[in-house]
């Protein structure tokens, strides 16, 4: 049963008809006292709560009722109804335990989506937790995710519970921790898995490009608009849109994004008619958004719109036991790609890797494995190989770094590559990840003699 709490009889009737036509039993009440009488006796599936009653428009009466409801029914999801002018009240309600909010006038499709998602999430909390990685290994969507540490297993369990719902998810964590892989797994385990998964790096979008990139444009909408172009939201219709680095989005673009997430409608540049999309939103950031909110750099209402569920990816230093597994997986991939069968890591190499410092997390570990594997002709890689190629360690307790200069480190890497692939500057440039022209400039810079047959 869905409990509707609103003093307006037209609202109660409209919501009762909407939910009734979509298979939900409803019960509606007009006052806080009536609402408390119901929740004392019955546990609803969900509660729709208006924040304002009678002539009181401060919202305090609704917030007070919400706090009392949480005492009697702490597990029942509560969705608030508010007007655009009082969204700050809805944000305060989220802090007090509401799961979501809708604005008046509401969109029926959006409201039903929020209601179904909130109920599914509440039910998913009852799902049993798998406490070991072997059981999760049977899930195909996790095939690319390597590791068995408790923190990773907890994340994967959360993904299993959340993915089948339509809940917006915010994935936090340092750079290189695997946030995009988790977003992909959420999509692959969702009801939308056969539909598009569209990735957008918001950190790379300027304010001037945001609308065209996200909403699309019509031919002639601006100087360089030679053809019609679909935006990322339209491309993601029926599927999932992954908004990476959302913490870097400028304030003006945040307002435009909030409107789309609120109403699921947008207008392409040069188009007068609105388009509606059915999407699931997954966001990621390495920024501390609550701190950005305090600094006035991120909208609090947008934050609560995107983080109905928050998943925090632990840094590699908090899942050290996964480092050998990750290293083996990366080396196997290189061995297959480069057709160098039998490449392995020695025991002391794995111990050294576990003790190393990785500010770039999994991405840095992968780069280190690849660099050492490509520059070594040996089949078994030991700790000596890695010590010679590793980046500088973290500062010591004395605060002094015992490292070589960047130029010296670069020169040594180039010399090592030249020893591994003599007279083959094309291969040397490839393993170093630079062009032949860039390699020639460095050889001249360091006065390194060279000869190349390719």
C-alpha positions as CSV (number, residue, x, y, z in Angstrom):
1,X,0.0,0.0,0.0
2,X,1.2,3.5,-0.9
3,X,0.3,6.1,1.7
4,X,-0.5,9.6,0.3
5,X,-0.3,12.5,2.7
6,X,-1.5,15.8,1.3
7,X,-4.0,18.4,2.4
8,X,-5.2,19.1,-1.2
9,X,-8.0,16.7,-2.2
10,X,-7.3,17.2,-5.9
11,X,-3.7,16.0,-5.4
12,X,-4.8,13.0,-3.3
13,X,-7.4,12.0,-6.0
14,X,-4.9,12.5,-8.8
15,X,-2.2,10.4,-7.2
16,X,-4.6,7.7,-6.1
17,X,-5.8,7.3,-9.7
18,X,-2.3,7.3,-11.1
19,X,-1.0,4.6,-8.7
20,X,-4.3,2.6,-8.9
21,X,-4.1,2.4,-12.7
22,X,-0.5,1.2,-12.3
23,X,-1.2,-1.7,-10.0
24,X,-0.7,-0.1,-6.6
25,X,-3.1,-0.1,-3.7
26,X,-3.3,3.4,-2.1
27,X,-4.6,5.0,1.1
28,X,-4.8,8.8,1.3
29,X,-5.0,11.2,4.3
30,X,-5.2,15.0,4.7
31,X,-3.5,15.7,8.0
32,X,-0.4,14.8,10.0
33,X,-2.5,13.3,12.8
34,X,-4.3,11.0,10.4
35,X,-0.9,10.0,8.8
36,X,0.6,9.1,12.3
37,X,-2.5,7.0,13.1
38,X,-1.9,5.0,9.9
39,X,1.9,4.5,10.3
40,X,1.5,3.4,13.9
41,X,-0.6,0.4,12.8
42,X,0.4,-0.4,9.2
43,X,3.8,-0.5,7.3
44,X,3.2,1.0,3.9
45,X,5.2,0.1,0.8
46,X,6.0,3.8,0.4
47,X,4.8,7.2,1.6
48,X,4.2,10.3,-0.5
49,X,4.5,13.3,1.7
50,X,3.6,16.9,1.0
51,X,5.8,19.4,2.9
52,X,3.1,22.1,3.3
53,X,-0.2,21.8,5.1
54,X,-3.1,24.3,5.3
55,X,-1.9,27.9,5.1
56,X,1.5,27.1,6.5
57,X,4.0,27.2,3.6
58,X,7.2,27.1,5.7
59,X,7.5,23.3,5.3
60,X,8.3,22.9,8.9
61,X,5.1,21.0,9.6
62,X,6.0,18.5,6.8
63,X,9.5,18.1,8.1
64,X,8.3,17.6,11.6
65,X,5.9,14.9,10.4
66,X,8.7,13.2,8.4
67,X,10.8,12.9,11.6
68,X,7.9,11.3,13.4
69,X,7.2,8.9,10.6
70,X,10.9,7.8,10.7
71,X,10.4,6.8,14.4
72,X,7.4,4.5,13.6
73,X,8.5,3.3,10.2
74,X,12.3,3.8,9.8
75,X,12.6,1.4,6.8
76,X,9.7,2.7,4.7
77,X,10.8,5.0,1.8
78,X,9.4,8.5,1.9
79,X,9.1,10.6,-1.3
80,X,8.5,14.3,-0.7
81,X,6.3,16.6,-2.9
82,X,7.6,20.2,-3.2
83,X,7.5,23.2,-5.5
84,X,10.5,24.5,-7.4
85,X,10.6,27.5,-5.1
86,X,11.0,25.3,-2.0
87,X,13.5,22.7,-3.3
88,X,15.8,23.7,-0.3
89,X,13.1,22.2,1.9
90,X,13.2,19.0,0.0
91,X,17.0,18.9,0.4
92,X,16.5,19.3,4.2
93,X,14.0,16.5,4.0
94,X,16.5,14.2,2.3
95,X,18.9,14.9,5.2
96,X,16.2,13.8,7.6
97,X,15.7,10.5,5.8
98,X,13.5,11.0,2.7
99,X,14.7,8.9,-0.2
100,X,13.7,11.4,-3.0
101,X,11.6,14.4,-3.9
102,X,9.3,15.4,-6.8
103,X,8.3,18.9,-7.9
104,X,4.9,20.3,-8.7
105,X,3.5,20.0,-11.3
106,X,4.9,16.5,-11.5
107,X,5.6,14.3,-14.5
108,X,3.6,11.0,-14.2
109,X,6.3,8.9,-15.9
110,X,9.0,10.4,-13.7
111,X,6.9,10.0,-10.5
112,X,6.2,6.3,-11.2
113,X,9.8,5.7,-11.9
114,X,10.8,7.2,-8.6
115,X,8.2,5.2,-6.7
116,X,9.1,1.9,-8.3
117,X,12.8,2.5,-7.8
118,X,12.3,3.5,-4.2
119,X,10.3,0.3,-3.5
120,X,12.8,-1.9,-5.3
121,X,15.6,-0.4,-3.3
122,X,13.8,-1.0,0.0
123,X,13.2,-4.6,-1.0
124,X,16.8,-5.1,-2.1
125,X,18.0,-4.3,1.4
126,X,16.6,-7.7,2.4
127,X,18.8,-9.5,-0.2
128,X,21.3,-11.8,1.4
129,X,25.0,-10.7,1.2
130,X,27.6,-12.9,-0.4
131,X,30.8,-12.7,1.8
132,X,33.2,-14.3,-0.5
133,X,34.5,-13.5,-4.1
134,X,34.2,-17.1,-5.5
135,X,30.3,-16.8,-5.5
136,X,30.4,-13.4,-7.2
137,X,32.9,-14.8,-9.8
138,X,29.9,-16.5,-11.4
139,X,28.5,-13.1,-12.3
140,X,29.6,-12.4,-15.9
141,X,29.3,-8.7,-15.4
142,X,32.2,-8.9,-12.9
143,X,34.6,-10.8,-15.2
144,X,36.7,-7.7,-15.8
145,X,36.9,-6.8,-12.1
146,X,39.9,-8.4,-10.4
147,X,40.2,-8.8,-6.6
148,X,38.8,-10.5,-3.6
149,X,39.4,-8.1,-0.7
150,X,36.5,-7.5,1.7
151,X,36.0,-3.9,0.6
152,X,35.8,-4.9,-3.1
153,X,33.3,-7.8,-2.2
154,X,31.2,-5.3,-0.3
155,X,31.1,-3.0,-3.4
156,X,30.1,-5.9,-5.7
157,X,27.4,-6.9,-3.3
158,X,26.0,-3.4,-3.4
159,X,26.1,-3.4,-7.2
160,X,24.2,-6.7,-7.3
161,X,21.4,-5.1,-5.1
162,X,21.3,-1.7,-6.8
163,X,21.8,-2.6,-10.5
164,X,18.3,-4.1,-11.1
165,X,16.6,-0.9,-9.9
166,X,16.6,2.4,-11.8
167,X,18.2,4.3,-8.9
168,X,20.7,7.0,-9.7
169,X,24.1,6.0,-8.4
170,X,27.1,8.2,-7.5
171,X,30.5,6.4,-7.5
172,X,33.2,8.2,-5.6
173,X,36.9,7.4,-5.2
174,X,40.3,8.5,-6.1
175,X,41.5,8.5,-9.8
176,X,42.4,5.1,-11.1
177,X,40.3,3.1,-8.6
178,X,38.0,1.5,-11.3
179,X,34.9,3.7,-11.1
180,X,34.1,3.3,-14.8
181,X,34.2,-0.5,-14.5
182,X,31.7,-0.4,-11.7
183,X,29.4,1.8,-13.7
184,X,29.6,-0.6,-16.6
185,X,28.8,-3.5,-14.3
186,X,25.7,-1.6,-13.0
187,X,24.5,-1.2,-16.6
188,X,25.3,-4.9,-17.5
189,X,23.3,-6.2,-14.5
190,X,20.4,-3.8,-15.0
191,X,17.1,-4.2,-17.0
192,X,18.7,-1.8,-19.5
193,X,21.7,-4.1,-20.4
194,X,20.6,-4.5,-24.0
195,X,20.4,-0.7,-24.5
196,X,23.2,1.9,-24.9
197,X,25.7,2.7,-22.3
198,X,26.9,6.2,-23.0
199,X,30.0,7.6,-21.3
200,X,30.6,11.4,-20.9
201,X,33.7,13.0,-19.3
202,X,32.2,16.2,-17.9
203,X,35.6,17.3,-16.8
204,X,36.5,17.7,-20.5
205,X,33.5,19.8,-21.4
206,X,33.6,23.6,-21.4
207,X,30.5,25.6,-20.5
208,X,30.1,26.6,-24.2
209,X,30.2,23.0,-25.4
210,X,28.0,21.5,-22.7
211,X,24.6,22.1,-24.3
212,X,25.6,21.0,-27.8
213,X,27.4,17.9,-26.5
214,X,24.7,16.8,-24.0
215,X,21.5,17.9,-25.8
216,X,22.5,18.0,-29.4
217,X,21.8,20.6,-32.0
218,X,20.0,21.3,-35.2
219,X,21.7,22.4,-38.5
220,X,22.3,26.1,-38.4
221,X,21.9,26.4,-34.6
222,X,25.4,28.1,-34.5
223,X,28.2,28.9,-36.9
224,X,29.8,25.4,-37.2
225,X,26.5,23.4,-37.0
226,X,26.6,22.1,-40.5
227,X,24.4,19.1,-39.8
228,X,21.9,17.9,-37.1
229,X,23.6,16.1,-34.2
230,X,22.1,14.0,-31.5
231,X,23.3,14.8,-27.9
232,X,24.5,12.3,-25.4
233,X,21.1,12.2,-23.6
234,X,19.3,11.2,-26.7
235,X,21.9,8.6,-27.6
236,X,21.4,7.1,-24.2
237,X,17.6,6.8,-24.5
238,X,16.3,3.6,-22.9
239,X,19.8,2.9,-21.6
240,X,22.3,4.3,-19.1
241,X,24.3,7.5,-19.2
242,X,27.5,7.6,-17.2
243,X,28.6,11.1,-16.2
244,X,32.2,10.9,-15.2
245,X,34.0,13.7,-13.2
246,X,30.6,15.4,-12.3
247,X,32.4,17.2,-9.6
248,X,34.2,19.3,-12.2
249,X,31.0,20.6,-13.8
250,X,30.6,24.4,-13.7
251,X,27.7,25.9,-11.8
252,X,25.7,27.1,-14.9
253,X,25.9,23.6,-16.5
254,X,24.8,22.1,-13.2
255,X,21.5,24.0,-13.4
256,X,20.9,22.7,-17.0
257,X,21.8,19.2,-15.9
258,X,19.5,19.3,-12.9
259,X,16.5,20.3,-15.1
260,X,17.1,17.2,-17.3
261,X,17.4,14.9,-14.4
262,X,14.3,16.3,-12.8
263,X,12.0,16.2,-15.8
264,X,13.8,13.9,-18.2
265,X,13.2,16.5,-20.9
266,X,15.5,18.8,-22.9
267,X,15.7,20.9,-26.0
268,X,18.4,20.5,-28.6
269,X,20.0,23.8,-29.6
270,X,18.0,25.4,-32.4
271,X,15.0,23.2,-31.6
272,X,11.8,24.7,-30.1
273,X,10.2,21.3,-29.1
274,X,11.3,19.4,-26.0
275,X,12.4,15.8,-26.2
276,X,11.8,13.2,-23.5
277,X,14.2,10.5,-22.6
278,X,14.1,7.3,-20.5
279,X,17.5,6.9,-18.9
280,X,19.3,5.6,-15.9
281,X,22.0,8.0,-14.5
282,X,25.2,6.9,-13.0
283,X,27.8,9.5,-12.0
284,X,31.4,9.4,-10.8
285,X,33.8,11.8,-9.2
286,X,37.1,11.9,-7.4
287,X,36.2,15.2,-5.8
288,X,34.7,15.7,-2.3
289,X,31.3,17.0,-3.3
290,X,30.1,17.9,0.3
291,X,33.1,20.2,0.5
292,X,32.4,21.7,-2.9
293,X,28.8,22.4,-1.7
294,X,30.2,24.2,1.4
295,X,32.4,26.2,-0.9
296,X,29.4,27.1,-3.1
297,X,30.8,25.3,-6.1
298,X,28.2,22.5,-6.4
299,X,24.5,22.6,-6.1
300,X,23.1,20.7,-3.1
301,X,19.9,19.8,-4.8
302,X,21.8,18.3,-7.7
303,X,23.9,16.3,-5.3
304,X,20.8,14.7,-3.7
305,X,19.3,14.1,-7.2
306,X,22.4,12.0,-8.3
307,X,23.3,10.1,-5.1
308,X,20.3,8.1,-4.1
309,X,22.9,5.4,-3.8
310,X,26.6,6.2,-3.2
311,X,29.3,3.6,-3.8
312,X,32.8,4.5,-2.7
313,X,35.7,2.8,-4.5
314,X,38.6,2.1,-2.0
315,X,42.1,3.2,-3.0
316,X,44.6,0.4,-3.8
317,X,46.4,1.0,-0.5
318,X,43.2,-0.2,1.3
319,X,43.0,-3.5,-0.7
320,X,46.7,-4.5,-0.8
321,X,45.8,-8.2,-1.0
322,X,44.4,-7.6,-4.5
323,X,47.7,-6.3,-5.9
324,X,49.2,-9.7,-6.9
325,X,45.9,-10.7,-8.5
326,X,45.7,-7.5,-10.5
327,X,49.4,-7.7,-11.5
328,X,49.0,-11.3,-12.7
329,X,45.9,-10.3,-14.7
330,X,47.7,-7.3,-16.3
331,X,50.8,-9.4,-17.1
332,X,48.6,-12.1,-18.7
333,X,47.0,-9.5,-20.9
334,X,50.4,-8.2,-22.0
335,X,51.7,-11.7,-22.6
336,X,48.8,-12.6,-24.9
337,X,48.9,-9.2,-26.7
338,X,52.7,-9.3,-27.3
339,X,52.8,-13.1,-27.9
340,X,55.3,-13.7,-25.1
341,X,54.0,-16.9,-23.6
342,X,55.0,-17.9,-20.1
343,X,55.7,-14.4,-18.6
344,X,55.3,-14.6,-14.8
345,X,56.0,-12.6,-11.7
346,X,58.3,-14.0,-9.0
347,X,57.3,-14.1,-5.4
348,X,59.6,-11.3,-4.4
349,X,58.2,-9.2,-7.3
350,X,54.7,-9.6,-5.9
351,X,55.9,-8.7,-2.4
352,X,57.7,-5.6,-3.7
353,X,54.5,-4.6,-5.6
354,X,52.4,-5.0,-2.5
355,X,54.8,-2.7,-0.6
356,X,55.0,0.0,-3.3
357,X,53.1,3.3,-3.2
358,X,50.4,3.9,-5.8
359,X,49.0,7.4,-5.8
360,X,47.5,6.6,-9.2
361,X,45.9,3.4,-7.9
362,X,45.1,0.5,-10.3
363,X,45.9,2.6,-13.3
364,X,49.4,3.3,-12.0
365,X,49.9,-0.4,-11.2
366,X,48.8,-1.4,-14.7
367,X,51.2,1.1,-16.3
368,X,54.1,-0.1,-14.2
369,X,53.5,-3.8,-15.1
370,X,53.2,-2.9,-18.8
371,X,56.3,-0.7,-18.8
372,X,58.5,-3.4,-17.0
373,X,57.1,-6.2,-19.2
374,X,57.7,-4.4,-22.4
375,X,61.2,-3.2,-21.6
376,X,62.4,-6.6,-20.2
377,X,63.4,-9.6,-22.3
378,X,63.2,-11.9,-19.3
379,X,60.3,-14.4,-18.9
380,X,60.3,-14.1,-15.1
381,X,60.0,-10.6,-13.7
382,X,61.5,-10.1,-10.2
383,X,61.7,-7.2,-7.8
384,X,64.9,-5.9,-9.4
385,X,63.1,-5.3,-12.7
386,X,60.5,-3.2,-10.9
387,X,62.9,-1.2,-8.7
388,X,64.7,0.0,-11.8
389,X,61.5,1.2,-13.5
390,X,59.2,2.3,-10.7
391,X,58.1,5.9,-10.1
392,X,59.4,7.7,-7.0
393,X,58.0,6.5,-3.7
394,X,55.9,8.7,-1.3
395,X,57.8,11.1,0.9
396,X,59.6,9.6,3.8
397,X,58.9,10.6,7.4
398,X,61.7,13.1,7.2
399,X,59.9,14.8,4.3
400,X,62.9,14.3,1.9
401,X,62.6,12.5,-1.3
402,X,65.5,10.3,-2.3
403,X,64.9,10.3,-6.1
404,X,66.7,11.1,-9.3
405,X,65.8,14.1,-11.4
406,X,63.0,13.7,-14.1
407,X,65.6,14.2,-16.9
408,X,67.8,11.5,-15.5
409,X,64.9,9.1,-15.0
410,X,63.7,9.7,-18.5
411,X,67.2,9.2,-20.0
412,X,67.5,5.8,-18.1
413,X,64.2,4.6,-19.4
414,X,65.1,5.4,-23.0
415,X,68.5,3.7,-22.6
416,X,66.8,0.6,-21.2
417,X,64.4,0.6,-24.1
418,X,67.2,0.9,-26.6
419,X,69.0,-2.0,-25.0
420,X,65.9,-4.1,-25.3
421,X,65.1,-3.2,-28.9
422,X,68.5,-2.3,-30.5
423,X,68.3,-0.6,-33.9
424,X,64.5,-0.5,-33.8
425,X,63.4,3.0,-33.0
426,X,59.8,2.3,-34.1
427,X,59.5,-0.4,-31.4
428,X,61.3,1.8,-28.8
429,X,58.9,4.7,-29.5
430,X,55.9,2.4,-29.2
431,X,56.8,0.9,-25.8
432,X,57.6,4.4,-24.5
433,X,54.2,5.6,-25.7
434,X,55.6,8.5,-27.8
435,X,56.0,9.2,-31.5
436,X,59.2,8.6,-33.4
437,X,59.6,12.4,-33.8
438,X,59.3,12.8,-30.0
439,X,61.8,10.0,-29.5
440,X,64.3,11.7,-31.9
441,X,64.0,15.0,-30.0
442,X,64.8,13.2,-26.7
443,X,67.7,11.3,-28.2
444,X,69.2,14.6,-29.3
445,X,68.4,16.2,-26.0
446,X,70.3,13.6,-24.0
447,X,73.1,13.2,-26.6
448,X,72.3,9.5,-27.1
449,X,73.7,8.0,-30.3
450,X,71.3,6.0,-32.2
451,X,71.0,3.9,-35.3
452,X,67.8,2.5,-36.7
453,X,66.8,0.0,-39.3
454,X,63.1,0.7,-38.8
